[in-house]
Amino acid sequence: MRRPRALGRVRLSPLAPKASSSNPAVWIAGLAVEEHDALFENYRFRNGDSLPELRIHFATVGTPRWGSDGAMLNAVLVLHSTNSSGTAMRSPEFVSSLYELDRPLDVSKYFLVFVDNVGHGGSSKPSDGLHARFPPYGYRDMVDLQHRVVVETLGIRRLHAIVGVSMGGMHAWLWAEEYPGEVEAIMPIAALPTRISGRNLIWRRIVTRSIRSDRSWQGGEYQQPPRGWLEGFPLFRMMLDGVPHLDATVRDRADADAFIQAAVDQAREQDANDALYSLESSGDYDPAAALGTVRTKVFALNFSDDEFNPISLQALETLIPKVPGAHFVVQPGDETSFGHLTQRHPSLWAKHVGAFMSAVGKP
């Protein structure tokens, strides 16, 4: 069965190195990856702003399986975190832990879709040239564009599953509410189904205010990374890590200075406008009120040393029972895990993805 044709005003533009009949995919980190751009004309964001053309970069791995009715059976959407991209979800550790033969998302069984969200990776973003004139976007814009890539560009009527980390996990919650008949199961990792508040919100505001209030930001037209961004990022990086891990690895001033310098170096590699937009995009996220309407299968995974989503607040215990049939696991953290950043180390939690996919069943 051939794949359905794309719908709507969408054009596909393969990226170099381009796939062809003789070279159907590019091998990256042991995966045969096909990369494309979906181009959406006159895309209007929820705040009313628009772009004449918006590019969403995405990659696919694996072979689709089609049912007798022409519907794809084995599609899994894999969603990345804030200030990241789909490329990060295809690192060697992700490949060896999740995508290789007999792993939970074995690419011989599943057709994996990796979308770079607007503002991230190869998709349209402020650093392309508009800088602070780029339209503000929110999580619901991101999810709408993911949905358009999945449904209009790839012709997938129903996803077998969504696996998302951090921001990607929050997007998975929104998918379950906004497109209940189009996804069979979701696995949000290091994410909570409620608005961002408390230290998570304060931290975001500290970082974004440090960028906007810095004279060197120049309204987004800076020539060098704003000092406020470079000085604020080490706080960002510290909050993401685990308390036991930091206590075990940062033992003196020299260790602390090395940690700070590494964070500053990492900040220099990121565009401050892109980071600013990405951090502020979470302002429209709050799925809590509609959790009772979710009929998608849910398996949530969080980490006990994640200070962004502190287990002491018992949000999962309070909210998950509102979702019929949902399950959650809090994986214990220690000095060998990485707090919120444990989501970047699938070797530590791949077994839970295996349990999730087994519960979902064969496509």
FENCOR-V307175 format. One record per pair of residues at least 6 apart in sequence whose ideal C-beta (glycine too) atoms are under 7 Angstrom apart, sorted by sequence separation. I is the first residue (numbers start at 1). GAP is how many residues later the second one is. D is the distance in whole Angstrom. If there is no record, write none. Layout:
i = {I & I}
gap = {GAP & GAP}
d = {D & D}
This chain:
i = {19 & 44 & 66 & 67 & 80 & 97 & 98 & 99 & 100 & 116 & 117 & 118 & 119 & 126 & 150 & 211 & 216 & 249 & 250 & 320 & 333 & 342 & 19 & 25 & 26 & 43 & 65 & 66 & 98 & 99 & 101 & 105 & 116 & 119 & 164 & 176 & 302 & 304 & 338 & 342 & 25 & 42 & 43 & 64 & 65 & 80 & 99 & 126 & 164 & 175 & 216 & 320 & 17 & 25 & 26 & 65 & 80 & 150 & 217 & 250 & 302 & 333 & 42 & 64 & 162 & 176 & 216 & 41 & 43 & 64 & 78 & 175 & 216 & 217 & 337 & 41 & 214 & 316 & 99 & 162 & 214 & 39 & 40 & 172 & 214 & 302 & 316 & 19 & 172 & 173 & 211 & 213 & 39 & 40 & 172 & 300 & 211 & 37 & 38 & 119 & 170 & 173 & 210 & 211 & 331 & 37 & 118 & 169 & 210 & 311 & 15 & 37 & 38 & 169 & 173 & 300 & 15 & 162 & 169 & 170 & 210 & 14 & 15 & 36 & 169 & 210 & 13 & 118 & 159 & 161 & 329 & 12 & 13 & 35 & 90 & 118 & 158 & 159 & 160 & 161 & 162 & 163 & 164 & 165 & 166 & 34 & 89 & 117 & 146 & 157 & 158 & 159 & 161 & 162 & 164 & 165 & 166 & 207 & 298 & 12 & 13 & 33 & 34 & 158 & 161 & 206 & 234 & 237 & 300 & 302 & 304 & 59 & 118 & 304 & 10 & 11 & 33 & 58 & 86 & 143 & 291 & 297 & 298 & 299 & 300 & 301 & 302 & 303 & 304 & 305 & 10 & 32 & 76 & 86 & 142 & 206 & 207 & 234 & 237 & 294 & 295 & 298 & 304 & 10 & 31 & 86 & 233 & 234 & 292 & 301 & 303 & 9 & 85 & 115 & 139 & 143 & 233 & 288 & 291 & 9 & 139 & 143 & 147 & 203 & 291 & 305 & 307 & 308 & 203 & 233 & 306 & 307 & 76 & 78 & 87 & 115 & 140 & 230 & 233 & 303 & 305 & 306 & 74 & 78 & 85 & 86 & 139 & 143 & 74 & 75 & 76 & 77 & 78 & 79 & 84 & 85 & 203 & 303 & 74 & 113 & 230 & 61 & 75 & 229 & 230 & 72 & 303 & 113 & 225 & 225 & 229 & 62 & 61 & 226 & 229 & 64 & 225 & 62 & 63 & 301 & 62 & 62 & 222 & 60 & 61 & 301 & 60 & 60 & 220 & 58 & 59 & 58 & 33 & 58 & 299 & 58 & 31 & 56 & 57 & 56 & 299 & 3 & 29 & 211 & 244 & 28 & 29 & 56 & 243 & 29 & 242 & 297 & 31 & 54 & 57 & 243 & 1 & 30 & 57 & 211 & 4 & 29 & 57 & 56 & 31 & 55 & 208 & 239 & 240 & 1 & 55 & 77 & 239 & 54 & 208 & 207 & 208 & 51 & 77 & 204 & 31 & 75 & 77 & 76 & 79 & 51 & 72 & 75 & 76 & 81 & 82 & 50 & 75 & 76 & 77 & 78 & 79 & 80 & 81 & 82 & 49 & 71 & 74 & 81 & 196 & 49 & 71 & 73 & 76 & 81 & 132 & 248 & 80 & 132 & 47 & 56 & 79 & 131 & 196 & 244 & 45 & 131 & 195 & 244 & 245 & 58 & 195 & 242 & 244 & 45 & 46 & 79 & 194 & 245 & 56 & 79 & 195 & 245 & 46 & 193 & 194 & 245 & 46 & 193 & 242 & 45 & 242 & 243 & 241 & 242 & 193 & 241 & 240 & 240 & 241 & 240 & 40 & 200 & 177 & 186 & 38 & 185 & 184 & 185 & 186 & 187 & 188 & 189 & 190 & 174 & 177 & 183 & 184 & 190 & 173 & 180 & 187 & 38 & 170 & 180 & 177 & 180 & 190 & 177 & 192 & 176 & 190 & 176 & 194 & 176 & 192 & 194 & 193 & 142 & 137 & 12 & 132 & 136 & 10 & 131 & 139 & 10 & 134 & 138 & 139 & 8 & 127 & 137 & 140 & 7 & 138 & 139 & 6 & 127 & 138 & 139 & 6 & 126 & 127 & 126 & 6 & 125 & 5 & 190 & 4 & 126 & 3 & 190 & 189 & 119 & 119 & 120 & 119 & 119 & 187 & 187 & 166 & 185 & 184 & 166 & 165 & 83 & 163 & 83 & 83 & 82 & 161 & 82 & 161 & 160 & 160 & 104 & 103 & 98 & 105 & 97 & 104 & 97 & 104 & 93 & 94 & 98 & 93 & 97 & 104 & 93 & 98 & 81 & 74 & 73 & 65}
gap = {6 & 6 & 6 & 6 & 6 & 6 & 6 & 6 & 6 & 6 & 6 & 6 & 6 & 6 & 6 & 6 & 6 & 6 & 6 & 6 & 6 & 6 & 7 & 7 & 7 & 7 & 7 & 7 & 7 & 7 & 7 & 7 & 7 & 7 & 7 & 7 & 7 & 7 & 7 & 7 & 8 & 8 & 8 & 8 & 8 & 8 & 8 & 8 & 8 & 8 & 8 & 8 & 9 & 9 & 9 & 9 & 9 & 9 & 9 & 9 & 9 & 9 & 10 & 10 & 10 & 10 & 10 & 11 & 11 & 11 & 11 & 11 & 11 & 11 & 11 & 12 & 12 & 12 & 13 & 13 & 13 & 14 & 14 & 14 & 14 & 14 & 14 & 15 & 15 & 15 & 15 & 15 & 16 & 16 & 16 & 16 & 17 & 18 & 18 & 18 & 18 & 18 & 18 & 18 & 18 & 19 & 19 & 19 & 19 & 19 & 20 & 20 & 20 & 20 & 20 & 20 & 21 & 21 & 21 & 21 & 21 & 22 & 22 & 22 & 22 & 22 & 23 & 23 & 23 & 23 & 23 & 24 & 24 & 24 & 24 & 24 & 24 & 24 & 24 & 24 & 24 & 24 & 24 & 24 & 24 & 25 & 25 & 25 & 25 & 25 & 25 & 25 & 25 & 25 & 25 & 25 & 25 & 25 & 25 & 26 & 26 & 26 & 26 & 26 & 26 & 26 & 26 & 26 & 26 & 26 & 26 & 27 & 27 & 27 & 28 & 28 & 28 & 28 & 28 & 28 & 28 & 28 & 28 & 28 & 28 & 28 & 28 & 28 & 28 & 28 & 29 & 29 & 29 & 29 & 29 & 29 & 29 & 29 & 29 & 29 & 29 & 29 & 29 & 30 & 30 & 30 & 30 & 30 & 30 & 30 & 30 & 31 & 31 & 31 & 31 & 31 & 31 & 31 & 31 & 32 & 32 & 32 & 32 & 32 & 32 & 32 & 32 & 32 & 33 & 33 & 33 & 33 & 34 & 34 & 34 & 34 & 34 & 34 & 34 & 34 & 34 & 34 & 35 & 35 & 35 & 35 & 35 & 35 & 36 & 36 & 36 & 36 & 36 & 36 & 36 & 36 & 36 & 36 & 37 & 37 & 37 & 38 & 38 & 38 & 38 & 39 & 39 & 41 & 42 & 43 & 43 & 45 & 46 & 46 & 46 & 47 & 47 & 48 & 48 & 48 & 49 & 50 & 50 & 51 & 51 & 51 & 52 & 53 & 53 & 55 & 55 & 56 & 57 & 57 & 57 & 58 & 59 & 59 & 59 & 60 & 60 & 61 & 61 & 61 & 61 & 62 & 62 & 62 & 62 & 63 & 63 & 63 & 64 & 64 & 64 & 64 & 65 & 65 & 65 & 65 & 66 & 66 & 66 & 67 & 68 & 68 & 68 & 68 & 68 & 69 & 69 & 69 & 69 & 70 & 71 & 72 & 72 & 73 & 73 & 75 & 76 & 81 & 82 & 83 & 83 & 84 & 84 & 84 & 84 & 84 & 84 & 85 & 85 & 85 & 85 & 85 & 85 & 85 & 85 & 85 & 86 & 86 & 86 & 86 & 86 & 87 & 87 & 87 & 87 & 87 & 87 & 87 & 88 & 88 & 89 & 89 & 89 & 89 & 89 & 89 & 90 & 90 & 90 & 90 & 90 & 91 & 91 & 91 & 91 & 92 & 92 & 92 & 92 & 92 & 93 & 93 & 93 & 93 & 94 & 94 & 94 & 94 & 95 & 95 & 95 & 96 & 96 & 96 & 97 & 97 & 98 & 98 & 99 & 100 & 100 & 101 & 108 & 108 & 110 & 110 & 111 & 111 & 112 & 112 & 112 & 112 & 112 & 112 & 112 & 113 & 113 & 113 & 113 & 113 & 114 & 114 & 114 & 115 & 115 & 115 & 116 & 116 & 116 & 117 & 117 & 118 & 119 & 120 & 121 & 122 & 123 & 125 & 126 & 139 & 140 & 141 & 141 & 141 & 142 & 142 & 142 & 143 & 143 & 143 & 143 & 144 & 144 & 144 & 144 & 145 & 145 & 145 & 146 & 146 & 146 & 146 & 147 & 147 & 147 & 148 & 149 & 149 & 150 & 150 & 151 & 151 & 152 & 153 & 154 & 155 & 158 & 158 & 159 & 162 & 166 & 169 & 174 & 175 & 176 & 177 & 178 & 187 & 190 & 192 & 195 & 196 & 196 & 197 & 199 & 200 & 203 & 246 & 247 & 248 & 248 & 249 & 249 & 250 & 250 & 252 & 252 & 252 & 253 & 253 & 253 & 254 & 255 & 262 & 289 & 290 & 298}
d = {6 & 4 & 6 & 5 & 6 & 7 & 6 & 5 & 7 & 5 & 6 & 6 & 5 & 7 & 5 & 6 & 6 & 7 & 5 & 5 & 7 & 6 & 7 & 4 & 6 & 6 & 7 & 7 & 5 & 7 & 6 & 6 & 4 & 7 & 6 & 7 & 6 & 5 & 6 & 7 & 6 & 6 & 5 & 5 & 5 & 6 & 5 & 4 & 4 & 5 & 7 & 5 & 5 & 5 & 7 & 5 & 5 & 7 & 4 & 6 & 7 & 7 & 6 & 7 & 5 & 5 & 5 & 7 & 4 & 7 & 5 & 6 & 6 & 7 & 6 & 6 & 4 & 5 & 7 & 6 & 6 & 6 & 5 & 4 & 3 & 6 & 7 & 5 & 7 & 6 & 6 & 6 & 6 & 7 & 5 & 6 & 5 & 5 & 5 & 6 & 7 & 7 & 4 & 5 & 6 & 7 & 5 & 3 & 7 & 6 & 5 & 5 & 7 & 5 & 5 & 6 & 7 & 6 & 6 & 5 & 7 & 5 & 6 & 6 & 3 & 4 & 7 & 6 & 6 & 6 & 6 & 5 & 4 & 5 & 7 & 6 & 5 & 4 & 6 & 5 & 5 & 5 & 6 & 5 & 5 & 7 & 6 & 5 & 7 & 7 & 7 & 7 & 7 & 7 & 7 & 6 & 6 & 5 & 5 & 6 & 6 & 5 & 5 & 7 & 7 & 6 & 5 & 4 & 7 & 7 & 5 & 6 & 6 & 7 & 5 & 5 & 6 & 7 & 3 & 5 & 6 & 7 & 4 & 5 & 4 & 5 & 5 & 5 & 5 & 3 & 7 & 7 & 6 & 6 & 6 & 7 & 5 & 4 & 7 & 5 & 7 & 7 & 5 & 6 & 5 & 5 & 5 & 7 & 5 & 7 & 5 & 7 & 5 & 5 & 6 & 5 & 7 & 6 & 4 & 5 & 6 & 6 & 6 & 7 & 5 & 6 & 6 & 4 & 7 & 7 & 5 & 7 & 5 & 6 & 6 & 6 & 7 & 5 & 4 & 7 & 5 & 5 & 7 & 7 & 5 & 6 & 6 & 7 & 5 & 5 & 5 & 5 & 5 & 7 & 7 & 3 & 5 & 7 & 5 & 7 & 5 & 7 & 6 & 6 & 7 & 7 & 5 & 7 & 7 & 6 & 4 & 4 & 5 & 5 & 7 & 5 & 6 & 5 & 6 & 6 & 4 & 5 & 7 & 7 & 5 & 5 & 7 & 6 & 5 & 6 & 5 & 6 & 7 & 5 & 4 & 7 & 6 & 7 & 4 & 7 & 7 & 7 & 6 & 5 & 6 & 6 & 6 & 7 & 6 & 5 & 4 & 6 & 6 & 7 & 6 & 7 & 4 & 5 & 3 & 5 & 6 & 5 & 5 & 5 & 6 & 6 & 6 & 6 & 7 & 6 & 5 & 7 & 7 & 5 & 5 & 6 & 6 & 7 & 6 & 5 & 7 & 5 & 5 & 7 & 7 & 6 & 5 & 5 & 6 & 5 & 6 & 7 & 6 & 5 & 5 & 5 & 3 & 7 & 4 & 4 & 4 & 5 & 6 & 5 & 5 & 7 & 6 & 7 & 6 & 6 & 6 & 4 & 5 & 3 & 6 & 5 & 3 & 4 & 6 & 6 & 5 & 6 & 6 & 5 & 5 & 5 & 4 & 5 & 4 & 6 & 6 & 5 & 7 & 6 & 6 & 6 & 7 & 6 & 6 & 5 & 4 & 6 & 6 & 6 & 6 & 5 & 5 & 7 & 6 & 3 & 6 & 5 & 6 & 5 & 6 & 5 & 7 & 5 & 6 & 6 & 5 & 6 & 7 & 4 & 6 & 5 & 5 & 5 & 6 & 6 & 5 & 6 & 6 & 6 & 5 & 7 & 7 & 5 & 6 & 6 & 6 & 6 & 6 & 6 & 5 & 5 & 6 & 4 & 6 & 7 & 5 & 6 & 5 & 7 & 7 & 7 & 6 & 7 & 5 & 5 & 6 & 5 & 7 & 5 & 6 & 4 & 4 & 6 & 5 & 4 & 6 & 6 & 6 & 6 & 4 & 5 & 5 & 4 & 5 & 6 & 7 & 5 & 7 & 6 & 3 & 5 & 5 & 4 & 5 & 6 & 5 & 7 & 5 & 7 & 7 & 5 & 7 & 4 & 6 & 6 & 4 & 6 & 6 & 6 & 5 & 5 & 7 & 7 & 6 & 7 & 5 & 6 & 7 & 5 & 7 & 4 & 4 & 5 & 4 & 6 & 5 & 6 & 6 & 4 & 5 & 6 & 6 & 6 & 4 & 4 & 7}
